[in-house]
Amino acid sequence: MMYGRALQHWYSCVSMGAGYVCGGQTASGSALGSPGVATTPATDYYHSLACTKSQGDNMCFEKCLREEWEKPRPFYSIVPGVGTQCQQYDEDVNRRCRNQCGLK
């Protein structure tokens, strides 16, 4: 179904000791357009059956993701060209960190 991907919430997780820390983006108000904010552990959490490993263990990459998650989020919107929705944010952060760490 074409809408399946569009309705999925995307975020990334990295292992931290015995657990995981995750980061993503959501809207602070209207999904049509509002300031983007960090998601919370209640919305973004590691679940082995729902997650796909996209990168092998790499300290540089994992550190980069954690640092990116500390930065302010871009304007959020599900409307193309208006803002950055969660899938775009996750892809952008992962791409920046792969580039920074020399990964594919």
C-alpha positions in Angstrom: 0.0 0.0 0.0 1.4 3.4 -1.0 0.5 5.1 2.3 2.3 2.5 4.5 5.7 4.2 4.4 4.1 7.7 4.6 2.4 6.8 7.9 5.5 5.3 9.5 7.3 7.2 12.2 11.1 6.9 11.7 13.8 7.3 14.2 17.2 5.8 15.1 18.6 4.0 18.1 22.1 3.3 19.3 23.2 0.9 22.1 24.3 2.5 25.3 25.6 0.0 27.8 22.8 -2.5 28.7 20.2 -0.4 26.8 19.5 1.9 23.9 19.1 5.6 23.4 16.9 6.8 20.5 16.4 10.0 18.7 13.9 11.4 16.2 11.8 14.4 15.3 8.1 15.2 15.7 5.9 18.3 15.5 5.4 20.6 18.5 1.9 21.4 17.2 0.2 20.9 13.9 1.7 18.2 11.6 1.0 20.6 8.7 3.6 23.0 10.1 5.1 23.7 13.5 8.5 23.9 15.1 10.1 20.5 15.2 11.0 19.0 18.6 12.9 15.9 19.8 10.8 12.9 20.4 10.7 11.3 23.8 11.6 7.9 25.1 7.9 7.2 25.3 7.5 7.5 21.5 11.0 6.5 20.4 12.3 3.3 22.0 14.2 0.2 20.8 12.1 -2.9 20.0 13.9 -5.7 18.4 10.9 -6.8 16.3 10.2 -3.3 14.9 13.8 -2.2 14.2 16.1 -2.8 11.3 19.8 -2.5 11.7 21.0 0.0 9.2 24.7 0.3 10.3 27.1 -2.0 12.0 28.6 -1.1 15.3 30.7 2.0 14.8 31.7 4.4 17.7 32.1 7.4 15.4 28.7 6.9 13.8 26.9 6.3 17.1 28.6 9.4 18.8 27.6 11.5 15.8 24.0 10.5 16.0 23.9 11.3 19.7 25.4 14.7 19.0 22.9 15.4 16.2 20.0 14.5 18.5 21.2 17.2 21.0 20.8 19.9 18.3 17.7 21.9 17.6 15.2 20.3 15.2 14.2 21.8 11.9 10.7 23.1 11.2 8.3 20.1 11.0 5.7 19.5 8.3 4.3 16.6 6.4 3.6 19.0 3.5 6.4 18.5 0.9 8.6 21.6 0.6 7.3 23.2 3.8 9.3 21.5 6.5 11.1 18.3 7.5 9.1 15.3 8.7 10.4 12.5 10.8 11.5 10.3 7.9 13.5 13.1 6.2 15.0 14.1 9.6 16.2 10.5 10.3 17.6 10.1 6.8 19.4 13.4 6.9 21.0 12.8 10.3 22.1 9.3 9.3 23.5 10.6 6.0 25.4 13.3 7.7 26.9 10.9 10.3 27.8 8.3 7.6 29.6 11.0 5.6 31.3 12.4 8.7 32.6 8.9 9.7 33.5 7.8 6.2 30.8 5.1 5.9 28.6 4.0 3.0 
